[in-house]
Structures are given as C-alpha cells and as structure tokens.
Amino acid sequence: MTFQSLLVSKDEQATAGLTPVLSSFGLGVQCCGYPDALCRLTDQKFDIVVVDYDDPHSAALVLQNAYQATSGSPALTVALLGDKSKVRNCFGAGANFILYKPVAEPQAMATLRAATALMKRERRRAFRVPVQVPMQIHVQNGGEMEGILLDLSEEGLDVLAAKPLCPSAIITVKFSLPGGDAVEIHGEVAWANPNGESGVRFTDLSDGLRSTLASWVNANAPELPPEDADPVAQCKLSDLSLGACYVETESPFPENSGVLLRLKVQEIEAQVEGRVRVMHPGFGMGIEFASRTEEQRDRVGSFIAALTGQPGLTPELMIAPRALAAGDGENYPGSSGECEDALLGLLQNHSDLGQEEFLRELRGQRSPEEVPS
C-alpha cells in the first residue's frame, strides 16, 4: 500500500530538506505552490499534507481544503512555521503537527515518525470490511428492529435498518461475526439516510471486544496498512496524577488525538487510554486519561505509590496512537471550573498559555513526592 504526501512551499531549502525525509517513511512526494495545491487536493487523495506558513492566508486555505477534500480517513497536516509565537494560530487553522524553520533533519524525523504512525493507525482503524449478516437493533428509549450489517471496522459499522434511524441516536446491536462469535456492541448513529442505511460509531468498547473486532478485521481485510512494531519514540514521564500525565518526547501526537499508554515499574503495570490535551512541538504532550473508573484509578494509584515509595525508580513508558480524534462523551468529562486534580485542571485550561507559561505552571505544581523530572 502506497501513501502519498503533498509538500506545499516556495522555500527551496525547506523542500530540498524535507523531500528525502518524507520519502524515507515510504511516502510518495509531490511538491507545488499554494494555487496548484488547491487544484491537486481536489483531484487527488493525499495522506499527509505539509504546508509552509510563510503566507498564512494561503496556508490556511490549503489546510481548509485538505480537510474538506478528504473522504473517509482525514489527511494529516503539518505546518512549517518560522515564528514560534504563531503555534496556536496554526493549530487553530487545522494543523496537526508543527515543524519549525529552518527545518533540522532530526526534528523532521521525530515529527514525521509520529505523523506516519498515526496515519497508519488511522487507516487501519477506519478500514471497512464488506459483510452481509442479519442483526438486531435496539434503540435507546425506542423499539427494536431488524437490520443487515453492510460493513465493519474496528471502530464502527454500516447498517441497513428496517426503519430509518435518527442521527445521534444511542443504539445496541447484536450480530454474529462470520466464522466467529456473537457480539453485542453499543454505539451512536453518526449519519443516517432516509432509506434506512446508517453509519454507527462504537462507544464504550471493552478491551476484549476491541481485540476481537481488530482480529476479525485483520483476518478478513484484503489489504491493511502496516503498523510499526517499535514504539514511536522515547518518552519520559515527568508528571503524573490519577487523571492525567505529562510526557516529554520529541514526537508528541496532535491535540485531541487518542493514545494508549503502557506504564510499568517493577511488577506493577498500568494500561490506560487517553486523549492529548496539550501538545508542545518537539518537546512533549499532556494526556488526559479516559474512563476514569474506580478500577483505573486504583491501577494508576498503585503505580504512583510504587514510584513515590521507592525514589529513584525510572518508570517504563510506551505510547501508541489510537485515533486522530478521540471520542467525546462519558469517557472524557468536560472541564467544570475548579478541578481537584491540579494537573488535569491545567491541561483542561491551557488554551491561553504559551509553552513556557504552561511549563512554569507545571513545575510549580510539583512536590518532592511526585514523579521526578
């Protein structure tokens, strides 16, 4: 499977430096200026779009068209930026990643390593396998009906229901995987047509059910993007609470992306899903933990106790991308004013803080008992 990238820049030095780096990750590279980029985004499908922010207005148009022109999985976007004070502007315009100019090869390698890992994961997550099996549909606060499963992915399905479903409806579906077991899945209707065909986004998937669906898709998909076997980058856990953590890494993932963390110290291990709340290009990211149940809090609490009880221990940490956009809802409660968890509160209210201001606030929260930095 070949992936394609579009590099939009008038800076010959940046183009010459980035082209071989993009190619090293198995990406085909097309280079052009701003006007030509708008035409190419209309006519072709790109997996990664890199755009120079020397002309902010034209760059914003390219980012907007990169998002609107994409069907299925969205293209990942990287902004080339010479003025670090404009980082929030770039994120607000739709950039997922930032590369500072002049571009250094190690910086480009670290950023594009994270981008390509997320791109491959997003393609696998969204890959739909055609299938036709009967299913039962129960609509919350409604009735039951029959339907036919049309296709299935790790994160959702298409169904032809006996009656039209309503967008945003909460439903439960039951069906048997071809050659597999019967499953029961909760979901939300993402879109619906009058003829009864609807797209459903899964919610509250257990680890076991998620693994079952991933295994079935892997076994039945004709071609899936590969996943990198190695961790995306070296990560250093600098701050940790029951609801969040901050990780120093050269390869942070975009804000709002879903990630999976595996933390280990001695015999204690915790696996936690999270959402990136704040991303500092080339430096680190703050991650809010999902599904803050009593069981998860106990796991994270045991991990914190092991670290604080034996000063000097260095925890092992691996972070893998899960989705470009983490799901909202009960798994990620919104900010509600004062937060008992100081670290989580800082992540939820970071929007007015630059990187240096944020890091000063972060350092100010630390105590001798917290994870050493």
Buried (B, 14 or more C-beta within 10 A) or exposed (E): EEBBBBBBBEBEEBBEBBBEBBEBBEBEBBBBEBEEBBEBBEEEEBBBBBBBBBBBEBBBBBBBBBBEBBEEBBBBBBBBBEEEEBBEBBBEBBBBBBBBBEBEEEBBBBBBBBBBBBBBBBBBBBBBBEBEEEBEBBBEEBEEBEBBBBBBBBBBBBBBBEEEBEEEBBBBBBBEBEEEEEBEBBBBBEEBEEEBBBBBEBBEBEEEBBEBBBEBBEEBBEEBBEEEEEBBBEBBBBBBBBBBBBBBBBBBBBBBBBBBBBBBBEEBEBEBBBBBBBBBBBEBBBBBBBEBEEEBEEBBBBBBEBBBEEEEEEBEBBBBBBBBEBBEEEBBBEEEEEBEBBBBBBBBBBEEBBBEEBBEBBEEBBEEEBBBE
